[in-house]
Amino acid sequence: ADSITALSGVEEWMAGIIVAVLVFVVIIGGIKSIGNVAEKIVPIMAIAYIVMAMIAIIINYRDIPNTFALIFDGALNGTAATGGFVGAGIMLAIRAGVARGLFSNEAGQGSTPMAHAVARTDDPARQGRFAMMGTFIDTIIICTMTGLVLLTVQGSFPAGAGTVDHVWNSDLRGFEMTLAAYAAAFPQTIFGQSLGALVASVALILFVFTTLITWSYYGERAATHLFGSKVAIPWRLLWVTMIVVGSFQQIEFIWRMGDIANAAMALPNLIALLALSGIVFALARGDKTAGRDHD
């Protein structure tokens, strides 16, 4: 057992170093390099994932009515409502939902505007609407389709000493659930791996990689604003170093740190959004001169 644990630790270090090197190769070139890589990877991985999810759902189309019945029953039945009001179920569900929603689409955090701010456009309202598409695709399309796959696909999944037909009833958690659901939907093997599990794993890797390179830019913009352009390279080195460090941390610790950081970002940004709401509404109505007095 000790040797297995040690080997797992080594693999985490190696994975962290490999990812850190790949990220550094991209971010050392600045925003143009990051943009060139992201604009090639993101559309391909998003389309491939959506297509795979649609096929998985279509294959199991007979269970779609039961899936939606399960969703509405779980949200609206008396047991759920009573348990939620008596205890802290609703509060915990809202907290978890908001926290994971921020991880998915970053809405309200003030992070993605850093990327959209460097876009070459003379219409901030149009750029804002384009930015909103990211939230729609991330959460409404990709996350919803992932949820439908988890609820719809049938297979044989571990649960205690036996198995169950649906992965959401199993002992699996996190990405293991998604991996198992796609493996059951596409059991054909490639290189000794299930086609579904292989595609889902590659999609996750690409999602993570593009997140790492874009967030490096967000942090760099904030750091250079505070301390000047001289900190750009040190920041990039620090960023890839923390990728290695984070690769072998406990996942619970990472989630907690992420939740705290997201809340710390969202609070001041939401206050700023309220203060600037008048300018935003004016721009949305087509007044391109709105806010110029604040430049």
N, C-alpha and C positions, 0 to 999 in steps of 0.2 A: 504493500500500500504506500509506503514511504517513497519507493522508487517511482511509482506511478504519479504521485503528487509532485515529485521533483521534476519529472519529465513534463508534466502539464505546465509547471512554472517556466521551464525553459522554452516551451512552445509559445507561451504568452509573450515572453521577452522577445523571441525571434519575430513573432507577428508584429509586435509593437515597433521594432526596429525597421522592418520592411515597410510598414505603412508610413512611418516617420520619414524614411528616405524618399518614398514616392511623393509624399506631400511636399517635402522640401524642394524637390525637383520642379514642382509646379509653382509653388508660391514664391520662389526666389525670383521669378520673372515678373512679379507684381500683378496688378489687376488685369492686364491684357492676357497674360498667360493663364490666369485663373479663369477668365471669361472664355477663352478659346477652348479650354478643356471642359468646362462646365456645359457650354452650349452644345458640345458634341455628345457628352455622356448623358446628360439629364433627359433630353427628349427620347433617346433610344431606350434607356432603361425604363422610363415611365411607360412608354408605349408597349414595350415587351411585357412588362409586369401586368398592365391592364388587360392585354390580349390573353395572357395566360390565365388571369383570374376569370375573365369572361368565359373562356373555354371550360374551365373547371366548374363554373356555375351552370353552364349549358349542359354539360355532361350529367349533372345531377339535377336537372330541371324539375323532375318530379317532386323533389323535396323543397322547392322554393316556396310554395304556399305554406308549408309547415314552418319554414324558417321565419317568414314574416309573422305568422301567428305566434311563434315563440317570442319574437322581439316585442310585439305589442302586449302579449300576455305578461311577460316579465316586467314590463314598464308600468302596466296599468292595473294589474289584478290586485285584489284586496290584500293579499298576503304581503306583497311588496310594499304597498302603501302603509299598511299597519306597522310592519317591521321598520320601515323608514322613519315614521313619525315617532314611534315609541323609543327607538334607539337613535344612533347617530348615522344610520345607513345612508340617508339622503345627503347629509353633510359630507361624508367620506366619498360618496359617489361623485358629487360635484367637485370636490377637491381633486380627486384622481382624474376626473374628466378634463378639468381645466388644465391641470399640470401636464397631462399627456397631449392635450390639444396644442399647448404651447410648443412642445417638442415636435409636433407634426408640422405646424404651419407658421409658428412664430408671430401670429397675429397679435398686435398690440405691444410687442416688445421693443420695436424701434430698431431692429437689426437689419432686416432686408432693405429698408430705405437707404442704407449706406451703399448698397449695390445699385439700386435704381437711381440714386442721385448722380451717378457718373454716366448715366445713359445720355446719348446725344439726341435731345428732343427739346422743342420749344413749347411743348404742351404738358405741363405737370399733371393736369387732370387725366389726360390719356395715359401717361405713364403710371399714375396711381391705379387706374382701372386695370392696366396690364398686371400690376403687382397683385391686385386682388385675385387674378386668375390663378396665381400660385396657391393661394389659400384654398380656392375652390377645388383645384385638381388634387392637391395633397389630401385634404380632409374629406370632402364630399365624394370624390371619385375613388381615389386609391384606398383610403382607409375604409370606406363603406364596402368596397368590393372585397377587401381582405376579411372584414367581418362576415360578409355573406359566405365566403369560402369556408371560414372556420365553422360556421353554423350549418352549412349545407352538406359539405363533402362527408361521405361515410367511408369507414374503414375499420381497422382493428387497432385500437389505441390502448396503451397500458393504463389500468386504473386499479390500484391496490394489488390484489393477487390475481386479478382477471383482466378482462379487456372490455371496452365499450365501443359503440358504433360511431360516436361523434367525439371529435377531439376536445371540444369545450367541456366535456364531462370527464376528461382523462386527468391523469396526474401531471401532464406536461404543462409548462408555463413559458411565457415569453415567446421568443422566436422559435423555440422548439415546437410550439403548437402550430405555427404557420408552416414550418418545415414539414411536419408530419402530415398536415392537411394536403399540401401540394404533392407530397410523395404518394399519398393515397390516391389523389386525383390523376397523377401521371406516373404510374409504377414502372414504365419502360426505363431500362437502364442505359446509361452512357458512361463509359469509363468506370464501370462498376458502381455507379451512383444512380439513384432514381432521377429521372428527367425533371420531375417537379421540384425535388429537393435541390438539384443542381442549379436550376434557373432561379429559384427563390434565394439561394445562397449568393449567387452572383449579383442578383439585384440588391441584396442587402449590402454587399461589399461596395457596390457602386454608390448606393445611397449614402453610406457612411463616408466614403472617400470624398464625394462632392461636398458633403456637409463640412468636413474637416478643412478643405481648401477655402471654402467661402467664409467660414467663421474665422479663419486666420486673417482674412482681409478685414473683417469687421473689427477684430481686436486691434489690428495694426492701425486702422483709421483713428480709433479712440486713443491709442497710445501716442501716435504722432501729433494728434491735436493737443494733448496734454503736455508732451515733453519735446516735441519737435521731430523733424524727419530723421535725426541721427539715431533714433531708437528703432527704426524700421527693421534693420538687419538683426539686431539683438532680439527683437520681438519674434522674428521668424525662427531664430534658433531656439528661443525659449518655447515656442509653440510646438515644434517637432520633439523637443525634449519631453514635454508634458504628455505627448502622445505615447511615448515609450513608458513613462511612469504610469499613465492611466491604464495601460494594457494589462497590468497584473493587479489592479485594485479590485476590491470586492464590489460586485455589481450594485448591491444595496447602497453602498457609500457613494457611488457615482450618481445614482438616481437622486439621492438626497441632496448632493451638491448641486446637481442640475436644477432641481426644484427651487432651491434657495436662490441660485443665480438668476433663474428666469423671473422669479418674483421681484428680485432686486432691480432687474431691468424694466419690468413691466410697469411698476408703480410710478416712477418719475416720468416715463414715456406717456402713460395714460393721462397724467396731469397736463403734460405739454400738449397732448392732442385736444384736451378740453379747451386750453387757452388759445389754440390755433384753429378751433372749429369754425369760426367765422370766415377765416381765409379759405379753409377747405371748401366750405359750402359755396363761397363766391367763385372759386376756381371751377367747381363742378357745374356752376351755372354758365360758365364760359367767359368770366371776367379774368382775362389773362394779366391784368395789371394788379390784381389783388396780391397783397403781401410784399410788393416791391419796396414799400417804405421801410420794411423790416430787414432788407438785405444789408 
